[in-house]
Amino acid sequence: MNLTPQPIAPLPITVGDMIQSPMLRMPLEQINPSVEPKRKITDKNIHRPQLALAGYVGLFTYHRVQIFGNTEMYYLESLTPKKRQQAFRTIAQFEIPCIILTNNHTLEEEIITLATEYSIPLFRTPLETTRVTYILSEFLDTHFAPQVSLHGSFVDVYGVGIMFIGKSGIGKSEIALDLIERGHRLVADDVVILTQKRDDILIGTGTQLVQHFMEVRGLGLIDIRQMFGIRAVRYQKRLEIVVELEHWDDSKAYTRTGLDPETIQILEAPISYVRLPILPGKNITVIAEVIALNYLLRAYGYDAAHAFTQRLEAEITRNAKSGGAVERFRRNLSQYHNDFE
């Protein structure tokens, strides 16, 4: 099955937004504070301008955040003051978002004046280049990661992220509420934002406005965190299973063995998919817990459907060797000897 919701376009980010973000856990000091960090960052990758400083700008990705590590700094220090300014001017003519100096390096006043002249914000950090590269890449990758919005209820059940989807009014929120009552945790209700972290990983969270509020038809809005406590909520969770709820349809064929697990494509990531028909008297909450536990068993290498299939094949083989006489209801009573309870 394919689910192709409309992707959410990433919001633009300026250098100032990046520097002030609490998500960027990196100490930074602006060397030329007179330059306002208002240039936009449009690429999640970062760049080290080694060849550009040497004069070759044919492959200079100037629109990325520029990192000056030991290589760049020692190269500039090896030049005469005139050539050093010429080398910096070579890259300064481009619209660079900002330059970050690692290892507490600094630039001479003439270079800082040049950067200010070209309105390039200069920052300095005591962290090593490798650490700076990791932190910046993680932050920008999260910001520019593909996102989609889905309508459903997202719950952490035994550590497995399950999202319930289906027609409006089918009971998604009520199932989530029942799971919360049984000790599981709500991630988001109604609107779920999914962010692709890697090719096969989707992280789900709620919107800033809704957070952990839930609408129950006939009752209205309730605050899950205030009602059930902090144990009942979490802010984000990896999506592992999509359960689509639908009314029972006699004309449809529903899986009986589970030998061929289905997947659903969201942002090109394969996610386990279960189509669950609803009938009066069916305990969907318990079934949801079983879905989570069965997923964990498969993750740890045990598949009940395949285990039963192997037992069935072994029984068929045994009966074939015995001449074809099938014992339909053979009982094993050895372990119940003298047990009259």
N, C-alpha and C positions, 0 to 999 in steps of 0.2 A: 504494500500500500504506500502511496505517496501523499505527503502532506506538504503543501507548498504555500505557506502563509507569506504575506508581503514583508520583505525585509525592512528593517528600520535603518534609515540613513544615519550614520554617526554624526553627532553634533560637532561643529567646528571647535577647535581648541587653540587658544593662544598660548604663547610662552608664559605669560603671567598666570593663566589658568593652571598650567602644568606645575609651575613652581609653587603656587599656593595650595595645590590639592593635598589634602591629608593622606591621600593614597600614595603619594610619592615620598617614600620614607628615605630621604637623602638630604643631608645638610648641604645647603647652597648659600653662597655669599656673592652678591652682585658686585663686580669690580668697578663698573661704570654706572652707578645708580641714576645718573642723569638721563640715561636712555630708557624709555618706557618699553617694557617687554610685551609689546602688543602685536608682534608679527605672528601669523598663523602657522601652525604645524599641520601639515596635510599628509604625512607619511608616518607609518608606525615604525619604520626602520630608522637606524641612526647611521652616521657616517664618520669616518676618520679621514681627513683630507690630506693624506700623505703625498700622493702624486700631484694634487692641486697646488700644494705649497711649493713643489718642485717645478711648477710651471705648466703641467699638463692638465687641462681642464675639460678635455673631450668627454670624460666619463664622470665629471664632477656632479654628484647629486646634491646640489646646493640647497634644495628645499627641505632637506632633512636636518635634524639636530646634529651639530658638529661636535666631535669629541677631540680634545687635544690631550693626548697622553704623553708618555715619556718620549716616544719616537718623534712626535711633532715638535715637542719642546726642545729636545736636544738638537734636532735638525735646525731649528730657528737660531738656537744659541751658537751653532757652528758657523753661521753666516756673519758677514760684516753688517754693521747697523744699516747701511744703505740697502744692501741686498735683502736684509731681514724685512725692512719696510716694503720693499718691492714684492717680496714673496707674500706678505700678508695682504697687500693691496690687490694681488691677483685673485684672491678668493673673496675679498671684501666687496668687490664690485658686483657680486651676485647678492640676491635677496636671501641671505642666510637667516633662519629663524633665531638662532642663538649659538653661542660657543660655550662649551663647558670644559674647564681645565681641571684635570684630575690630580691627585697626589699633592694637593696644595700648591701647585705651580702658579706662577704669576707671570705677567708680561711687563716689559718695560713701558715707561710712560708714553713713548712715541707710538707704540703699537696700540695702547689703550686709547690714545687720542684718535688714531686712525679708525678704530672700531666705533668710537663715539661719533666721529664724522659720518660714518656710513650707517649709523643707527643700528648697530649690531650689539645686542646685550651680551655681556661677558659674565660668566659665573665661575666660581671656584669651589671645589669640594676637597676635603681631605681623603676621600675614598680612592681606592685604586681603580685603574681603568676597567679591569674585568668586572669589578663590583658595580661600577657606574653603568657599564653596558648592560648588565643583567637587570638592574633596577629600572633603568629607562625603558629597555625593551619590554619588560613585563608590564609596565604602566601603559605605554603606548599601544601595545598589543591588545590590552584589555579595552582601551578606549576605542580603538578602530576595529575591534572584532565584529564579525557579522552578528546581527541580532534580529530576532523575530518576536512578534507578540502573538500569543495563543490564548484562546478563551477556554478556561478549565480550572480545576482545583489541583494544586500540587502539594503532596504530602510526603513526608519522610516516614516510611513504614519499615521498622527494623533496620534502619540505615540504608534502605533502598528508596530512591527517588521515584515516586509513582505519580503521574499526572492523569487525572480523569477528565476525559473529554466527552462530548455528546451534545444532543440538542438541548436548547434552553428549557429548563424546568424538569429535566429528567432525574435530577437528584444528586448532582455532583457535590454541591456544597453540603448536603445532608450526610453523604457518605464520609466526606472529609471531617465533618463535625463529630460523627460517630467514632472515627479513628482517633481523633484528638481525645475524646472521652476515654478511649482505651489505652491512652498513654503515648500515642504517636504525635508527630510534630508537624504543624502547618508551615509551609513555605510561602504559598501565595494562593489567593482565591480570586476567581473571576478573570483577572488579567495576569498572565504569566509572561515575563520577559526572559527569553532564552538567548544566551550568549555562547557562541562557539569558541571554545578555548583552544582545542586542537581539532584535527579532522574528525575524530570520533567522540569528542567530549562536548556536551552541552551543559551549561550551568544555568539553572533557573532561579529567578527571584521575583519579588513583587514590585509594583511601582512605588515611587516615593510617596504618592498620595494615599493609596489604599493600604499599603503595608500589610498588617495582619488583621484588618477588618474583614468581616464576612457578612454577606447578605443571606438571610434565611427567609424564604417566602412565607408570608403570613406572620412573621415575627419582626423582620426589619434588620437593621444593622447591629452587629455585635462585635466587640473587641476581644479577640481570642486571647491576646497577651494579658489583658486586664482580668479577664474572666477565669482563665485556666493557669495563668502564671508563665514565667519565662521558660519553663520546661516544655511548654506546648508549642513553641515557635522556633524557627530558625530563619536566618535572613537569606541564605542561598543553599542550593543542593544540586548535585549532579543529577540530571535526568537519565533514568535507566529504563523505565517502562512507561509506555503510554497505554492506558486502558480506555477503550472506547465503549461507553455504555449505550445500549440501544434496546428498544422494546422487542420482545420475542417475536420472531417472524417465522411461521411454520414453513415458508417457502425457502428459507435460507438453510445452508448446511453449516453447522458449527463444529469446531474441532472436538474430537472425542478422545484422542490419544495424546496429542501434544508432541508427536514425533517430528513434525515439521514446524518449528517455531517461526512465527512471522516477524518481520521487521518493518519499520516505518522510516521514511527518509525525511529528516528535518535538517535544513541547511547542509545537505549532503552527508549528514551523520546518520548511520544506521542505529535505530533505537528499537528495542524489543516492543512488540505490539500484541495486545490481547483484545479481542472483540468479545465483550461480555454481554450476553442477552439478559434482560431483566424480566422476571416473572413474580407475581404476588407470592410472598412467603419466602423468597430467596434472600439469604443473608449475605448481601454484597460486601459488608464490612469484613466478615470472616473470610470470604473468598479473596478479598484484597490482601489480607494478611497472608493467606496461603500463597498467593501469587508472589509476594515478596520473599517468603521463605523458600519457595521452589526456585526462584531466581538465584538466591544465595547458594542453594544446593548445587545448581548447575555451575555457578561460578567456582565452587570448590571441587568440581569434577564429578558430581553425581547427578545423573539424569534418570528420573523415575521411569519415564516412558521407554527409554532404551534398556533399562534394567529389566522391566517387565517383558519387553520384546525378546531379550536374551533368554529369559526363563521359559517363555512360550516356545521359542525355537528349540530349546533343549528338551522340552516335554514332547514336542512333535518328533524329534529325532529318537527319543527313548521309545515312544510308541511304535515308530516305524521299525525299530530293531526287534520289538517284541511280536512282530507279525501283523501289525496293523490294528490290534485290539486297543481301542481308546478307552481309558478309564476316566470317565468324565468327572466323577466326584470322588476321586481317591483322597482319603483323609489320612493325615499324619497324627496318630494318637500317642506316639511313644513318649512325648514330653508331658502328656497329661495323665500318665499312669497314676492311679490312686488319687487323682485330684477330683474331688466331688463338690467343689464349691460352685 
